[in-house]
Amino acid sequence: MQRLLTVKEAAELLACSEAAVRKWIYQRRLPKVKVGRLTRLRLSDVEALVSGGLGGR
């Protein structure tokens, strides 16, 4: 099973603010996974964003 990250954990991994991560989710540059009412991010999606694999601008 794929590891899921919180927005805070993703921000720490990406060395950016939580607001930036939430903006990328809103812009659909970073796919989200809803677990009940919680928002989570797949580790593989965050790593793909780092390597430029999610169609970043």
Backbone atoms as SQL, in Angstrom:
CREATE TABLE atoms (id INTEGER PRIMARY KEY, chain TEXT, resi INTEGER, resn TEXT, atom TEXT, x REAL, y REAL, z REAL);
INSERT INTO atoms VALUES
  (1, 'A', 1, 'MET', 'N', 0.836, -1.189, 0.000),
  (2, 'A', 1, 'MET', 'CA', 0.000, 0.000, 0.000),
  (3, 'A', 1, 'MET', 'C', 0.880, 1.251, 0.000),
  (4, 'A', 2, 'GLN', 'N', 0.458, 2.234, -0.757),
  (5, 'A', 2, 'GLN', 'CA', 1.216, 3.473, -0.909),
  (6, 'A', 2, 'GLN', 'C', 1.162, 4.304, 0.377),
  (7, 'A', 3, 'ARG', 'N', 2.286, 4.871, 0.756),
  (8, 'A', 3, 'ARG', 'CA', 2.334, 5.722, 1.952),
  (9, 'A', 3, 'ARG', 'C', 1.632, 7.042, 1.668),
  (10, 'A', 4, 'LEU', 'N', 0.821, 7.479, 2.607),
  (11, 'A', 4, 'LEU', 'CA', 0.103, 8.742, 2.490),
  (12, 'A', 4, 'LEU', 'C', 0.706, 9.763, 3.445),
  (13, 'A', 5, 'LEU', 'N', 0.813, 10.999, 2.971),
  (14, 'A', 5, 'LEU', 'CA', 1.400, 12.088, 3.749),
  (15, 'A', 5, 'LEU', 'C', 0.345, 13.132, 4.070),
  (16, 'A', 6, 'THR', 'N', 0.526, 13.809, 5.175),
  (17, 'A', 6, 'THR', 'CA', -0.300, 14.979, 5.472),
  (18, 'A', 6, 'THR', 'C', 0.246, 16.151, 4.661),
  (19, 'A', 7, 'VAL', 'N', -0.525, 17.224, 4.601),
  (20, 'A', 7, 'VAL', 'CA', -0.063, 18.429, 3.906),
  (21, 'A', 7, 'VAL', 'C', 1.209, 18.946, 4.575),
  (22, 'A', 8, 'LYS', 'N', 1.257, 18.891, 5.893),
  (23, 'A', 8, 'LYS', 'CA', 2.438, 19.359, 6.629),
  (24, 'A', 8, 'LYS', 'C', 3.666, 18.525, 6.278),
  (25, 'A', 9, 'GLU', 'N', 3.515, 17.205, 6.246),
  (26, 'A', 9, 'GLU', 'CA', 4.640, 16.325, 5.905),
  (27, 'A', 9, 'GLU', 'C', 5.115, 16.577, 4.477),
  (28, 'A', 10, 'ALA', 'N', 4.170, 16.777, 3.557),
  (29, 'A', 10, 'ALA', 'CA', 4.536, 17.056, 2.167),
  (30, 'A', 10, 'ALA', 'C', 5.290, 18.379, 2.066),
  (31, 'A', 11, 'ALA', 'N', 4.834, 19.386, 2.809),
  (32, 'A', 11, 'ALA', 'CA', 5.504, 20.687, 2.799),
  (33, 'A', 11, 'ALA', 'C', 6.935, 20.568, 3.312),
  (34, 'A', 12, 'GLU', 'N', 7.126, 19.782, 4.363),
  (35, 'A', 12, 'GLU', 'CA', 8.476, 19.575, 4.892),
  (36, 'A', 12, 'GLU', 'C', 9.352, 18.862, 3.870),
  (37, 'A', 13, 'LEU', 'N', 8.800, 17.864, 3.197),
  (38, 'A', 13, 'LEU', 'CA', 9.548, 17.117, 2.193),
  (39, 'A', 13, 'LEU', 'C', 9.908, 17.995, 0.993),
  (40, 'A', 14, 'LEU', 'N', 9.000, 18.898, 0.630),
  (41, 'A', 14, 'LEU', 'CA', 9.208, 19.783, -0.517),
  (42, 'A', 14, 'LEU', 'C', 9.941, 21.070, -0.145),
  (43, 'A', 15, 'ALA', 'N', 10.193, 21.273, 1.151),
  (44, 'A', 15, 'ALA', 'CA', 10.854, 22.489, 1.650),
  (45, 'A', 15, 'ALA', 'C', 10.088, 23.738, 1.216),
  (46, 'A', 16, 'CYS', 'N', 8.778, 23.713, 1.458),
  (47, 'A', 16, 'CYS', 'CA', 7.939, 24.861, 1.137),
  (48, 'A', 16, 'CYS', 'C', 6.879, 24.995, 2.226),
  (49, 'A', 17, 'SER', 'N', 6.013, 25.964, 2.067),
  (50, 'A', 17, 'SER', 'CA', 4.968, 26.183, 3.068),
  (51, 'A', 17, 'SER', 'C', 3.771, 25.261, 2.823),
  (52, 'A', 18, 'GLU', 'N', 2.981, 25.082, 3.864),
  (53, 'A', 18, 'GLU', 'CA', 1.747, 24.310, 3.725),
  (54, 'A', 18, 'GLU', 'C', 0.802, 25.007, 2.754),
  (55, 'A', 19, 'ALA', 'N', 0.826, 26.334, 2.751),
  (56, 'A', 19, 'ALA', 'CA', -0.034, 27.095, 1.839),
  (57, 'A', 19, 'ALA', 'C', 0.323, 26.799, 0.384),
  (58, 'A', 20, 'ALA', 'N', 1.605, 26.647, 0.098),
  (59, 'A', 20, 'ALA', 'CA', 2.029, 26.328, -1.267),
  (60, 'A', 20, 'ALA', 'C', 1.512, 24.950, -1.680),
  (61, 'A', 21, 'VAL', 'N', 1.592, 23.988, -0.780),
  (62, 'A', 21, 'VAL', 'CA', 1.095, 22.640, -1.073),
  (63, 'A', 21, 'VAL', 'C', -0.410, 22.690, -1.316),
  (64, 'A', 22, 'ARG', 'N', -1.135, 23.415, -0.468),
  (65, 'A', 22, 'ARG', 'CA', -2.589, 23.529, -0.647),
  (66, 'A', 22, 'ARG', 'C', -2.933, 24.220, -1.964),
  (67, 'A', 23, 'LYS', 'N', -2.119, 25.193, -2.369),
  (68, 'A', 23, 'LYS', 'CA', -2.329, 25.883, -3.647),
  (69, 'A', 23, 'LYS', 'C', -2.150, 24.904, -4.806),
  (70, 'A', 24, 'TRP', 'N', -1.124, 24.062, -4.743),
  (71, 'A', 24, 'TRP', 'CA', -0.894, 23.078, -5.805),
  (72, 'A', 24, 'TRP', 'C', -2.023, 22.059, -5.862),
  (73, 'A', 25, 'ILE', 'N', -2.583, 21.709, -4.694),
  (74, 'A', 25, 'ILE', 'CA', -3.739, 20.808, -4.666),
  (75, 'A', 25, 'ILE', 'C', -4.925, 21.499, -5.338),
  (76, 'A', 26, 'TYR', 'N', -5.178, 22.750, -4.990),
  (77, 'A', 26, 'TYR', 'CA', -6.285, 23.516, -5.560),
  (78, 'A', 26, 'TYR', 'C', -6.126, 23.656, -7.072),
  (79, 'A', 27, 'GLN', 'N', -4.891, 23.868, -7.536),
  (80, 'A', 27, 'GLN', 'CA', -4.610, 24.017, -8.963),
  (81, 'A', 27, 'GLN', 'C', -4.557, 22.671, -9.689),
  (82, 'A', 28, 'ARG', 'N', -4.734, 21.597, -8.932),
  (83, 'A', 28, 'ARG', 'CA', -4.695, 20.225, -9.445),
  (84, 'A', 28, 'ARG', 'C', -3.334, 19.843, -10.016),
  (85, 'A', 29, 'ARG', 'N', -2.298, 20.483, -9.532),
  (86, 'A', 29, 'ARG', 'CA', -0.931, 20.099, -9.893),
  (87, 'A', 29, 'ARG', 'C', -0.461, 18.949, -9.022),
  (88, 'A', 30, 'LEU', 'N', -1.121, 18.766, -7.877),
  (89, 'A', 30, 'LEU', 'CA', -0.775, 17.715, -6.929),
  (90, 'A', 30, 'LEU', 'C', -2.065, 16.993, -6.551),
  (91, 'A', 31, 'PRO', 'N', -2.209, 15.723, -6.971),
  (92, 'A', 31, 'PRO', 'CA', -3.444, 14.987, -6.677),
  (93, 'A', 31, 'PRO', 'C', -3.605, 14.711, -5.186),
  (94, 'A', 32, 'LYS', 'N', -4.832, 14.796, -4.722),
  (95, 'A', 32, 'LYS', 'CA', -5.109, 14.525, -3.310),
  (96, 'A', 32, 'LYS', 'C', -5.883, 13.223, -3.177),
  (97, 'A', 33, 'VAL', 'N', -5.813, 12.658, -1.987),
  (98, 'A', 33, 'VAL', 'CA', -6.580, 11.468, -1.628),
  (99, 'A', 33, 'VAL', 'C', -7.394, 11.848, -0.404),
  (100, 'A', 34, 'LYS', 'N', -8.700, 11.665, -0.477),
  (101, 'A', 34, 'LYS', 'CA', -9.552, 11.957, 0.669),
  (102, 'A', 34, 'LYS', 'C', -9.723, 10.688, 1.487),
  (103, 'A', 35, 'VAL', 'N', -9.411, 10.768, 2.770),
  (104, 'A', 35, 'VAL', 'CA', -9.616, 9.672, 3.716),
  (105, 'A', 35, 'VAL', 'C', -10.645, 10.202, 4.711),
  (106, 'A', 36, 'GLY', 'N', -11.901, 9.866, 4.466),
  (107, 'A', 36, 'GLY', 'CA', -12.965, 10.494, 5.234),
  (108, 'A', 36, 'GLY', 'C', -12.983, 11.972, 4.893),
  (109, 'A', 37, 'ARG', 'N', -12.814, 12.813, 5.893),
  (110, 'A', 37, 'ARG', 'CA', -12.766, 14.259, 5.636),
  (111, 'A', 37, 'ARG', 'C', -11.340, 14.790, 5.573),
  (112, 'A', 38, 'LEU', 'N', -10.369, 13.907, 5.729),
  (113, 'A', 38, 'LEU', 'CA', -8.963, 14.307, 5.750),
  (114, 'A', 38, 'LEU', 'C', -8.362, 14.297, 4.351),
  (115, 'A', 39, 'THR', 'N', -7.479, 15.239, 4.087),
  (116, 'A', 39, 'THR', 'CA', -6.766, 15.294, 2.816),
  (117, 'A', 39, 'THR', 'C', -5.382, 14.705, 3.007),
  (118, 'A', 40, 'ARG', 'N', -5.035, 13.771, 2.154),
  (119, 'A', 40, 'ARG', 'CA', -3.714, 13.142, 2.195),
  (120, 'A', 40, 'ARG', 'C', -3.120, 13.170, 0.793),
  (121, 'A', 41, 'LEU', 'N', -1.805, 13.027, 0.727),
  (122, 'A', 41, 'LEU', 'CA', -1.078, 13.029, -0.541),
  (123, 'A', 41, 'LEU', 'C', -0.249, 11.762, -0.636),
  (124, 'A', 42, 'ARG', 'N', -0.218, 11.169, -1.824),
  (125, 'A', 42, 'ARG', 'CA', 0.609, 9.978, -2.022),
  (126, 'A', 42, 'ARG', 'C', 2.079, 10.395, -2.075),
  (127, 'A', 43, 'LEU', 'N', 2.918, 9.634, -1.410),
  (128, 'A', 43, 'LEU', 'CA', 4.352, 9.907, -1.419),
  (129, 'A', 43, 'LEU', 'C', 4.876, 9.912, -2.846),
  (130, 'A', 44, 'SER', 'N', 4.414, 8.993, -3.675),
  (131, 'A', 44, 'SER', 'CA', 4.882, 8.912, -5.062),
  (132, 'A', 44, 'SER', 'C', 4.514, 10.174, -5.847),
  (133, 'A', 45, 'ASP', 'N', 3.345, 10.772, -5.575),
  (134, 'A', 45, 'ASP', 'CA', 2.950, 12.008, -6.257),
  (135, 'A', 45, 'ASP', 'C', 3.826, 13.179, -5.828),
  (136, 'A', 46, 'VAL', 'N', 4.163, 13.229, -4.543),
  (137, 'A', 46, 'VAL', 'CA', 5.038, 14.296, -4.044),
  (138, 'A', 46, 'VAL', 'C', 6.429, 14.146, -4.651),
  (139, 'A', 47, 'GLU', 'N', 6.935, 12.918, -4.703),
  (140, 'A', 47, 'GLU', 'CA', 8.246, 12.674, -5.309),
  (141, 'A', 47, 'GLU', 'C', 8.232, 13.010, -6.796),
  (142, 'A', 48, 'ALA', 'N', 7.121, 12.725, -7.480),
  (143, 'A', 48, 'ALA', 'CA', 7.006, 13.054, -8.902),
  (144, 'A', 48, 'ALA', 'C', 7.018, 14.564, -9.109),
  (145, 'A', 49, 'LEU', 'N', 6.393, 15.301, -8.204),
  (146, 'A', 49, 'LEU', 'CA', 6.404, 16.760, -8.298),
  (147, 'A', 49, 'LEU', 'C', 7.829, 17.284, -8.160),
  (148, 'A', 50, 'VAL', 'N', 8.597, 16.699, -7.250),
  (149, 'A', 50, 'VAL', 'CA', 9.992, 17.108, -7.050),
  (150, 'A', 50, 'VAL', 'C', 10.799, 16.880, -8.325),
  (151, 'A', 51, 'SER', 'N', 10.572, 15.751, -8.978),
  (152, 'A', 51, 'SER', 'CA', 11.341, 15.418, -10.182),
  (153, 'A', 51, 'SER', 'C', 10.739, 16.023, -11.446),
  (154, 'A', 52, 'GLY', 'N', 9.651, 16.773, -11.304),
  (155, 'A', 52, 'GLY', 'CA', 9.044, 17.429, -12.457),
  (156, 'A', 52, 'GLY', 'C', 8.133, 16.528, -13.266),
  (157, 'A', 53, 'GLY', 'N', 7.676, 15.436, -12.680),
  (158, 'A', 53, 'GLY', 'CA', 6.879, 14.473, -13.422),
  (159, 'A', 53, 'GLY', 'C', 5.383, 14.673, -13.367),
  (160, 'A', 54, 'LEU', 'N', 4.889, 15.727, -12.743),
  (161, 'A', 54, 'LEU', 'CA', 3.438, 15.930, -12.666),
  (162, 'A', 54, 'LEU', 'C', 2.987, 17.111, -13.515),
  (163, 'A', 55, 'GLY', 'N', 3.714, 17.413, -14.562),
  (164, 'A', 55, 'GLY', 'CA', 3.284, 18.473, -15.468),
  (165, 'A', 55, 'GLY', 'C', 3.332, 19.853, -14.858),
  (166, 'A', 56, 'GLY', 'N', 4.343, 20.115, -14.072),
  (167, 'A', 56, 'GLY', 'CA', 4.491, 21.433, -13.464),
  (168, 'A', 56, 'GLY', 'C', 4.752, 22.501, -14.500),
  (169, 'A', 57, 'ARG', 'N', 4.476, 23.729, -14.122),
  (170, 'A', 57, 'ARG', 'CA', 4.651, 24.840, -15.066),
  (171, 'A', 57, 'ARG', 'C', 6.081, 25.281, -15.142);
